Amino acid sequence: MNRRNYLKSILALTSLGIGSFSMFKWLDPTKPPRPITFPDWTKKALILTELAEIIIPKTDTPGAKEAGVGNYIISVMSNCYDQQQQRNFLSGLGDLEEYAESEYGMTFLESDSSTRQAIVAHFSSSLIESSTLMMKVKNKFFGKSFFFTLRELTVEGYCMSHIGSTQALSYDPVPGVYQPCIPLSSHPKSWATK
């Protein structure tokens, strides 16, 4: 390599470094975004409660609505998730409301049970269609999708609630002696404590 080409490459790398630093300072990703205030979450409490009830409906055991899963989702979102994750979740919730209005001409809360299930099925199908590898790449760069986070928090909140852990799951608050061989029923419940 001759000296002229070497100097050109050094100059190009220096220009690229200065340009990228200037772009970084211009975009300023360290500037904190506007915090999401608590009233933003309380407005969404009803819709989150209904969505959780569709994911875990009431059958012979209580559903997610009775377990207070909607309040759990709001509590975890507002206290444990960072602002970008909160914005992604609220954006996904907004997409769900827009889809309900554009496809069915009414809000999610105004719609009947079968329409709500169809809306949730539409959003859950996006999880099934994508492959596991693509899902991991997408989660790494863009964060978890709205419905994935909603489903994860719904199941977590239900299993951690008093109703979920005592009525839907088997719960033994004070385990007794070790019994190596016990008879099992045909359809046993999962254990709340592992």
N, C-alpha and C positions, 0 to 999 in steps of 0.2 A: 504494500500500500504506500502510495507516495504522500508526501507531507501535505499537499494541497487537499486531497480527499480526506485526510485525517482531520484537518482543521475544519472542513465543511461539516463533517459528522459531529465534531465537538460543538460547533456553533448550532447545529440543528437540535442536538440533545439539550443544550442550554436553553434555547428558545422554547422548546417543548416543556421543559421544567418550569420556566417562568410563566408561560401561558397557562399551564394547568394550575399552578399556584394562584394566579390571578383569578381564574375561573372559580376555584375553590373558595376564595375569599368573597367573590361576588355573589355566589349562591348562598354562602354562609349557612351550612347545615347545622352548625352548633347553636344557632339562634333558637331559643325555645319556642315551639309553636304555641298558639293561643290555647290555654288550658280549657278542657271541656268541663263546664260547670255542672253541678249536681242536678239542676232542673232539666238539663238535656236528657239525663237518664230517667228521671221520674216520668217524663212524657212517654217514654218507651216501655214503661213497666207493664202496661196492659198487653201490648203486642208480644212482649217477651214471655209473659205468663201463658198466653194462648199458644205460642209456638212450642214452648216446653211441654204443654199438655198434649200437643199433637205427637211429639216425639215419644213421650211416656204417658199414654192415656190411662184413664181410670178403668180398671177391669175388676177382677176379684181383689186386687190390691189397690190402694190409693194411687192417684196419678200425680204428676209433677205439680199441678196447680195446688193440690192439698198439701204437698210437701214444701211449698213456698220457694220453688226453684227460680221463679222470676226475680224475686228479691235477692236470691243468692247470686244470680248472674250479674245483676246491677252492682252488688257489693264487690264482687271479684273484679269486674271490669273497672269500676271507679277507684278501687284501692290497690289492685295488684298489677294491672296492665299499664304499659306506658302509653303516652298520648298517641303515638302512631298506631299502635294496636287498637286503641279505642276508636280512632278515626276510621280505620279499616272496618271495624265491626259496625260502626254507625253508618258507614257508606253502604255496606252490605245490607243492612236493615232498610236503608232508604231504597236500594235497588229492589228489595222484596216488595216494599210498598208501591213503588212505581210499576212493577210487573203486575201487581194485583189490579191497579187502576187501569193500566193499558189493556190487559187481557180480559178482565171481567167487569170493568167499568165501576168498580166500588173499592173502598179501602179493605184492607185485610180484616179489620175488626167488624166491618159491616157484612162481610160474606158469610155464607153458611158453612157447615162442617165439611161437606164434600169439596167445596171450592177451596177451603183452607188446606185440606189435605192435598189437593191437586197443586196448589202453589208450593207447598213444602216439597212435594215429590219432584217438581221442576228444579228446585234448587238442590235437592239431594242427588239428582241424576248427574249433576256436574262433578260430583265426587266419584261416582262410579265409572264414568266414561274415561277419566284420565288414568294413566298407568301410575303405578307406585313410584317409579323413578321420576316421572314428570311431576308428580305431586310433591316429591321431596325437593326438587329443583325450584319449583314455584314457591313452596313454603320458605325456602332459604332466601330467595330474592325479594319476594313480595309479601311474605307473611302468610299465616294460615287463612284460608278462606272464611267468609262469614259463617256459612253453614257448618263447616267443620268445627269452628270454635263454639258455635251455638250448641251443637250436638255434644261436644266434649264437656262443656260446662253444665249442660242439662243432666247428663248421666252422673257427672261428679257431684253436683248439688243434690240430686235425688238419693244417691247412695250414701251421702254424708248426712242427710237429714235424719231426724229421729224416726219419722214415718217410714222412710226408705230402708233404714238399717234394721228396724224392728219388725215391720210388717211385710216388706217385700223380700228382704234377705233374712237369713237365719242369724240370730245374734245371741250369743251366750255371754252375758256381762261378767260372770265369774266362772271361768272354765273349771270343771271338776277334775277328776282323776283321769289318767290316760287309759283309754279303752282301745286296744289294738284292733278289735273286731266287733263292729256294730252293724245291725241290720239297716239296710238302706231302703227308702221308699222308691217307687218307680219314677217319680219326678221330684227330686229333692231341690230345695232352694240353694242358691249360692250363699257362702258365708260372708257376713258383713266384716268380720275380723279375720285377718289372714296371718 
